[in-house]
Amino acid sequence: METIPEWLGIFIVLAPIIIFVLTMLAIKNRLTDQNVNLTDLLAETEVEIKNQADAQAARANNEAAPPVPVSTKRSASRLILFLSGVTSLVLAVCITTFYFYMNIYCINCAVGLDLSDFTNVLLALGIGVVPYSVNQVKKIRL
């Protein structure tokens, strides 16, 4: 097997981390350009939109508009979902980086990437989706 230069091996191993960081920076810059904060993304905006629609309907009927609440309701389930998602992305980047490292630098070793017990980690991260999905199902049924 032909050996690759060391700088190229280092680049290949660190490529998932570099791509992840550049993607996160691009998303952050895009959200900053549009004046969107993380707290805005985690807020219950459906409540505000419904209240604003009710106020517009009341104005159209020349009735007294109900007061529109200024404060937004924070959603803990969205925060848990966000943290679970970010953790999943970080784990995927770490596993990909480890896999590249083992394939490039550990040529003579028989140690592979054993993911037989990784199911428990994925199930634990999947638990973070449950509170948000329960809240959404509850809203649909009401």
C-alpha positions in Angstrom: 0.0 0.0 0.0 1.3 3.4 -0.9 1.9 5.8 2.0 0.4 9.2 1.9 2.3 12.4 3.0 1.9 13.2 6.7 0.3 16.6 6.1 -2.4 15.0 3.9 -3.1 12.4 6.6 -3.4 15.0 9.2 -5.8 17.0 6.9 -7.9 13.9 6.2 -8.2 13.1 9.9 -9.1 16.6 10.9 -11.4 17.2 7.9 -14.6 16.3 9.8 -13.8 18.7 12.6 -12.8 21.5 10.2 -16.0 21.0 8.1 -18.1 21.0 11.3 -16.6 24.1 12.7 -16.9 26.0 9.3 -20.5 24.9 9.0 -21.3 26.1 12.5 -19.6 29.4 11.8 -21.5 29.9 8.5 -24.8 29.1 10.3 -24.0 31.5 13.1 -23.1 34.3 10.6 -26.2 33.7 8.6 -28.4 33.9 11.7 -26.5 37.0 12.9 -27.1 38.7 9.6 -30.8 38.1 10.0 -30.9 39.3 13.6 -31.9 35.9 14.9 -30.8 34.8 18.4 -30.8 31.3 19.9 -33.3 32.4 22.4 -35.7 33.3 19.6 -35.3 29.9 18.1 -36.1 28.2 21.4 -39.2 30.4 22.1 -42.8 29.2 21.6 -43.6 31.4 18.6 -46.9 29.7 17.8 -48.5 31.4 20.8 -47.4 34.8 19.6 -48.5 34.3 16.0 -52.0 33.1 17.2 -52.3 36.2 19.5 -51.3 38.5 16.7 -53.8 36.9 14.3 -56.5 37.3 16.9 -55.6 41.0 17.3 -55.7 41.6 13.5 -59.1 39.9 13.3 -60.5 42.1 16.1 -59.1 45.2 14.4 -60.8 44.1 11.1 -64.2 43.8 12.9 -63.6 47.2 14.6 -63.6 45.6 18.0 -61.2 46.3 20.9 -58.1 44.3 20.3 -57.0 42.0 23.0 -53.6 42.8 24.4 -50.8 40.9 22.8 -48.3 39.6 25.3 -44.8 40.9 24.9 -42.9 38.2 26.7 -42.2 34.9 24.9 -42.7 31.5 26.5 -39.5 29.6 26.7 -39.6 25.9 25.8 -37.5 23.5 27.8 -38.4 20.7 25.5 -36.9 22.6 22.5 -33.8 23.2 24.5 -33.4 19.5 25.3 -34.0 18.7 21.7 -31.4 21.3 20.6 -28.8 19.9 23.1 -29.5 16.3 22.0 -29.1 17.3 18.4 -25.8 19.1 19.0 -24.5 16.2 21.0 -25.4 13.8 18.2 -23.5 16.0 15.7 -20.4 16.2 17.9 -20.4 12.4 18.4 -20.8 11.8 14.7 -17.8 14.1 14.0 -15.7 12.4 16.7 -16.5 8.9 15.4 -15.8 9.9 11.8 -12.5 11.5 12.9 -11.5 8.4 14.9 -12.4 6.2 11.9 -10.3 8.2 9.5 -7.4 8.2 12.0 -7.6 4.4 12.5 -7.7 3.8 8.7 -4.8 6.1 7.9 -2.3 5.7 10.8 -3.1 2.2 12.2 -2.3 0.2 9.1 -0.9 -2.9 10.8 -3.4 -3.1 13.7 -6.4 -5.3 13.6 -8.4 -2.9 15.9 -11.5 -1.7 14.1 -14.2 0.6 15.1 -16.4 -1.4 17.4 -19.9 0.1 17.6 -21.7 -2.8 19.1 -22.5 -1.0 22.4 -23.2 2.3 20.7 -26.9 1.6 20.7 -27.2 2.7 24.3 -25.7 6.1 23.4 -28.1 6.6 20.5 -31.1 5.6 22.7 -30.0 8.0 25.4 -29.8 10.8 22.8 -33.1 9.8 21.4 -34.7 10.4 24.8 -34.0 14.1 24.2 -36.6 14.1 21.3 -39.4 12.7 23.5 -40.4 15.8 25.4 -40.6 18.0 22.3 -42.6 15.4 20.4 -45.0 14.9 23.3 -45.6 18.7 23.4 -46.2 18.8 19.7 -48.7 15.9 19.8 -50.4 17.6 22.8 -50.8 20.8 20.8 -52.3 19.0 17.8 -54.9 17.2 19.9 -56.0 20.4 21.7 
